[in-house]
Amino acid sequence: VLATKDIRNAESWVATDVANALSTSLVDGGSTSTQATLSWTDGGGFAHDATYTLAQDGDLLRGLDGTVTTTVARGVTEASFGLLDGSVTFAITVASSPGQTRSSTLITNLMASN
């Protein structure tokens, strides 16, 4: 149950940031990465960057504007980000119990490609 909650929480954060993003550090058609930065400008004209990083301890971290860091999932054994034709793919695998994992893949369009 905790693994599913971690996956859903991570997907929620990533989907929201991708939906707002006008640009990303990912290369369209390039190889996947365990780190991604998504950038956008809010309604007040302020620029924002959300950076996702898989830490060595298995935490998936979201940094916002270089100051705030949030753990969006724990027990992550694999996480990857990719970009193809304006769609970001986020794949995550989380340990659910000894020797078992749960996985999910989320595909979301960048705001710039809507």
C-alpha positions in Angstrom: 0.0 0.0 0.0 2.8 2.4 0.8 4.5 1.8 -2.5 1.3 2.6 -4.4 1.0 5.8 -2.3 4.6 6.8 -3.1 4.1 6.2 -6.8 0.8 8.2 -6.9 2.3 11.0 -5.0 5.3 11.2 -7.3 3.1 11.1 -10.4 0.9 13.9 -9.0 3.9 16.2 -8.5 5.5 15.4 -11.8 2.2 15.7 -13.8 1.5 19.1 -12.3 5.0 20.4 -13.0 5.0 19.0 -16.5 1.6 20.6 -17.2 3.0 24.0 -16.2 6.4 23.6 -17.9 7.3 25.5 -21.0 10.8 23.9 -21.1 12.8 21.1 -19.7 16.4 19.9 -19.3 15.5 16.7 -21.2 16.6 16.3 -24.8 13.7 15.5 -27.2 14.4 12.0 -28.5 17.4 11.7 -26.2 18.2 9.0 -23.7 16.4 8.9 -20.4 17.7 10.4 -17.2 17.3 10.0 -13.4 17.2 13.8 -13.2 15.0 16.4 -14.9 14.3 20.1 -14.6 11.0 21.6 -15.6 10.7 25.3 -16.0 7.8 27.8 -16.3 6.7 31.3 -15.6 3.7 31.9 -13.3 0.8 34.3 -13.8 2.7 37.0 -11.9 5.7 36.7 -14.3 8.0 34.9 -11.9 10.2 32.1 -13.3 10.2 28.7 -11.5 12.3 25.5 -11.9 11.3 22.1 -10.4 14.2 19.7 -10.4 13.7 16.0 -9.8 16.6 13.8 -8.6 16.8 10.2 -7.4 19.0 10.2 -4.3 21.3 7.3 -3.4 19.0 6.4 -0.4 16.1 5.8 -2.7 14.2 9.0 -2.2 12.9 10.9 -5.2 13.4 14.5 -4.4 11.8 17.6 -5.9 13.7 20.9 -5.6 11.8 24.1 -6.3 13.7 27.2 -7.4 16.8 25.9 -5.8 15.6 26.4 -2.2 12.8 24.1 -1.2 13.3 20.3 -1.4 10.4 17.8 -0.9 10.6 14.1 -0.8 7.9 12.9 -3.2 8.5 9.2 -3.0 10.6 6.8 -0.8 12.0 3.3 -1.5 12.5 4.1 -5.2 14.6 1.5 -6.9 14.4 3.1 -10.4 13.2 6.4 -11.8 13.6 7.9 -15.2 12.5 10.8 -17.2 12.4 11.1 -21.0 11.1 13.5 -23.7 9.7 12.5 -27.0 7.7 14.8 -29.3 6.8 17.2 -26.5 5.6 14.4 -24.1 7.5 13.7 -20.9 7.6 10.1 -19.8 8.2 9.4 -16.1 8.8 5.8 -15.1 9.1 4.8 -11.4 9.7 1.5 -9.5 9.2 1.4 -5.8 10.0 -1.5 -3.4 6.7 -2.7 -1.9 7.8 -5.6 0.3 11.0 -7.8 0.5 11.9 -8.8 -3.0 8.9 -7.2 -4.6 8.3 -3.9 -6.5 5.6 -1.9 -8.0 6.1 0.1 -11.2 4.2 2.8 -13.1 4.8 4.9 -16.2 3.2 8.4 -16.7 3.2 10.2 -20.0 2.2 13.9 -19.9 2.5 16.7 -22.5 4.5 19.8 -21.8 2.4 22.9 -21.7 4.5 24.3 -24.6 3.2 21.4 -26.8 -0.5 21.8 -26.0 
